[in-house]
Amino acid sequence: MYVDLSTTELSWRDIYHLCIGLVNPRPIALVSTISPDSRPNLAPFSFFNMVSGQPPVLMFCPALRRDGQPKDTLRNIRATGEFVVATVTEAIVEQAVRAGADLPTGQSEWEFAGLSPLPASRVRPALVMESPVNIECRLRQIIELGSGPGGGNLVLGDILALHIADWILGADGRVDPHKLRTVGRLGGEWYCAVSEPYELKIPEAPGG
């Protein structure tokens, strides 16, 4: 199969589904935000990663809806400049997926998903009690990548605080992937679990 995006008759959604099936597994950010009038929101996003170590910065990309309008997560971050990212693990993946449902206005994603909010230390949006990792962030920048349906918005957040459950740490004080057991997003409705992690070391160059 060969696809030249300058000549293809495939729709943007066809290209999107091909690409998310190819670029995987993708870590999942469960993003907690709050509106200016204090309404909480919770939603999962699989376009997510760490992008800078110093300063510590992470990113996720909420796409515009099919009608070209921004999702509540993006609206809230634009208005308040704050958000929390919770790690999605095997233990809460079903709840995280439920948080992605398109609910009627006014219905709580927290209640529908069966997840519990806890107060954060540096920002107004809540932590997810059931997740072993919560990351408090302040908005650094939003880069708009498209203005129509499916258009991406690159949200960059400065990490302000980390909440890490002690039980996921190894003897060296670092996160043990055998204990954390994160979940990755594949294409379509497919997911995968980090159930058999293994180590590989980058070799030293000869004569180095």
Backbone hydrogen bonds, N-H to C=O, Kabsch-Sander energy under -0.5 kcal/mol:
donor,donor_aa,acceptor,acceptor_aa,energy
5,L,3,V,-0.7
7,T,4,D,-1.7
8,T,4,D,-2.2
15,I,11,S,-2.1
16,Y,12,W,-2.5
17,H,13,R,-2.5
18,L,14,D,-1.9
19,C,15,I,-2.6
20,I,16,Y,-2.6
21,G,17,H,-1.0
22,L,18,L,-0.9
22,L,19,C,-0.6
23,V,19,C,-3.2
24,N,22,L,-1.2
26,R,185,R,-2.1
28,I,183,V,-0.6
29,A,27,P,-0.5
29,A,45,F,-3.3
30,L,28,I,-0.6
30,L,86,A,-2.2
31,V,29,A,-0.9
31,V,43,A,-3.0
32,S,84,V,-2.9
33,T,41,N,-2.3
35,S,39,R,-2.2
38,S,35,S,-2.2
41,N,33,T,-2.5
43,A,31,V,-1.8
45,F,29,A,-2.4
48,F,46,S,-1.2
49,N,59,M,-2.4
51,V,57,V,-2.4
52,S,57,V,-1.6
54,Q,55,P,-0.5
57,V,52,S,-1.9
57,V,55,P,-0.6
58,L,157,G,-2.1
59,M,49,N,-3.0
60,F,155,V,-1.6
61,C,47,F,-2.0
63,A,61,C,-0.6
64,L,151,G,-2.4
65,R,69,Q,-3.2
68,G,65,R,-2.2
75,R,71,K,-2.3
76,N,72,D,-2.9
77,I,73,T,-2.1
78,R,74,L,-2.4
79,A,75,R,-1.8
80,T,76,N,-2.7
81,G,77,I,-2.2
83,F,137,C,-1.9
84,V,32,S,-2.1
85,V,135,I,-2.5
86,A,30,L,-2.6
86,A,84,V,-0.5
87,T,133,V,-2.1
88,V,28,I,-0.9
89,T,87,T,-0.6
90,E,181,R,-2.2
92,I,89,T,-1.1
93,V,89,T,-0.9
93,V,90,E,-0.5
96,A,92,I,-2.5
97,V,93,V,-2.4
98,R,94,E,-1.9
99,A,95,Q,-1.6
100,G,97,V,-1.4
101,A,98,R,-1.7
103,L,101,A,-1.4
107,Q,104,P,-2.2
112,F,108,S,-2.2
113,A,109,E,-2.4
114,G,110,W,-1.4
115,L,110,W,-2.2
118,L,127,L,-1.8
127,L,118,L,-3.1
129,M,116,S,-2.9
129,M,127,L,-0.7
131,S,128,V,-1.5
134,N,163,H,-2.1
135,I,85,V,-2.6
136,E,134,N,-0.5
136,E,161,A,-2.5
137,C,83,F,-2.8
138,R,158,D,-2.3
139,L,81,G,-2.7
140,R,156,L,-3.2
141,Q,156,L,-1.5
143,I,154,L,-2.5
144,E,142,I,-0.6
145,L,143,I,-0.5
145,L,152,G,-3.0
146,G,152,G,-0.9
150,G,64,L,-1.1
150,G,65,R,-0.6
151,G,148,G,-2.5
154,L,143,I,-2.9
155,V,60,F,-2.7
155,V,153,N,-0.8
156,L,141,Q,-3.0
156,L,154,L,-0.6
157,G,58,L,-2.9
158,D,138,R,-2.9
159,I,56,P,-2.2
160,L,136,E,-3.2
161,A,136,E,-1.2
163,H,134,N,-2.7
164,I,162,L,-0.5
165,A,132,P,-2.6
168,I,165,A,-1.7
169,L,166,D,-1.7
170,G,174,R,-3.0
173,G,170,G,-1.8
176,D,168,I,-3.1
179,K,176,D,-1.4
180,L,176,D,-2.1
181,R,177,P,-1.9
183,V,88,V,-1.8
184,G,192,C,-3.1
185,R,26,R,-2.8
186,L,190,W,-2.5
190,W,187,G,-2.1
192,C,184,G,-2.2
194,V,182,T,-2.7
195,S,193,A,-1.8
208,G,205,A,-2.5
